[in-house]
Amino acid sequence: MNAFKAYDIRGIYNKDFNKEDAYKIGRFLISTFHPKTVLIGRDIRNSSDEIFEALSRGITEAGADVADAGLCTTPMIYYLTAKQNYDLSVMITASHNSAEYNGMKVSGPKATPIGYDDGLHLIEEKMQMDEAFTVHPKPGCIKKVDFREDYLDFQKKYQPKLDGLKLAVDCSNGMAGFFIRDLLGDAPYYINENPDGNFPGHNPNPLVAENVVQLQDTVKKHDCDLGLIFDGDADRVMFVDEKGQFISPDLIIALLGHYFLEGKEKGQKVLQDIRTSKAVGEYLQQFGAEMHTWRVGRAYAAKKLREISGLYGGELAGHYYFSDFYDSDSGILAALIVLGIVKKFKEKGKSLSSLIQKIGTYINSGEINFKIEHKADAMEAVKKHFEQSEEVLVFMDFDGYRMEFKDWWLNIRPSNTEPYLRFLAEAKDAALLEEKVSKVREIIGSFE
């Protein structure tokens, strides 16, 4: 079984895992974490119902109850896990992956992420051992729960007035379509709104440029002030400006400072991942923010935000975490806050592109993926070359390497979910960036 990852359980359904595996995962969730009730939600993928049935059967035969939240977004399950005091929850989803994938995101009390190192490895070990199992003398039951209105009421606290703001919204045929009109109304131009497990509009990954083209065209066609696009389970959101230009998601961390930090005491803590542009921290200096950098992925970010008592945080991948959302990430909540910021600046005659231009002062390579066998050796070779050729001003090694130099910086890290070595760099000018990226390609090329 190849579905156990650093953050969750995920893979191609009926190849990397199947319904029998889902059944066993249900059984071993109970023997590992001992919850009385497990909250389960699911996305619209064609395999989600079958996985739910098998997972629930394993859970109930092991003696625990299932609270069935039905179709929902992943952030809704995070919210309900904490708000309703569930000991354990599972969201059946493959997030941004294409239709043939599915998986499970597991959370503990207070919506604390449960990744591989937090207990999923124990379930994998039990499955490999094929532990003997007998049905509990008092099997659990499945109970339908409906907290949709409660969740909507929470989100409406962040709902801005959109009058005078022209907006395009791409739901990627994912779960955002279940909620978005309740929050944004009928005025926006919606595309790929209806949830469909085949994702007919495009694959639900907004980080792939071709998946954003429809939104960019819609923004330009209707002269919108901005556009936003969600991934499949609505835990991520990304933006394009009024010119149809895609905005690097890490820069939105800086933009959010106008909501969370403006007028607040200095020293508020903000979390960023190891790939985040230096421009973010530099921009948030005006608010006196205390920046913290940590590893990529919710399994790490949500815990770190709680640990440092941070106000909010974000990632290059379009996840945004909020202390008042149980330190969890929500694409829709982030979108509502950003819309309010854009509306406020529009009233002052400032466009979204002009705001981002003030933030994004570096030229970025974007994330470059290398499919190689010897990831660790390639990373060490890159590190060694630049240690010997330049003065390293900042060095981080908790998620691959981040190395900062006078006029540029790099991050190189192995993917936790895919067979890639990921690299990105930023520099003050294009020529310098091109020179450094070319050198890294040359070094890594010797390992391909």
Protein Blocks (a to p, Z undefined) as FASTA:
>chain_A
ZZbcfklccddehklpcfklmmmmmmmmmmmnopabdcddddfbfklmmmmmmmmmmmmm
nopacddebjadfklmmmmmmmnopabdcdddehjacfkbccdddddehhiacdfknomm
mmmmmmmnopacdddfbdcddddddfklmmmmmmmmmmccfehiacdddehlpaklmmmm
mmnojmbccehkbgcfklmmbccbfkbmklmmmmmmmmmmnopabdcdddfkopaccddd
fkopacdfklmmmmmmmmmmgopaehiacdddfkbcfklmmmmmmnopacddddedjklm
mmmmmmnopabdcdfkopacdfkloopacfklmmmmmmmmmmmmmmnopafklmmmmmmm
cccebjaddddfblmlmmmmmmmmmmmmpccfbdcfkeojadddfkbccdddddfkbccd
cdddddfbfklmmmmmmmmmmmmmmmZZ
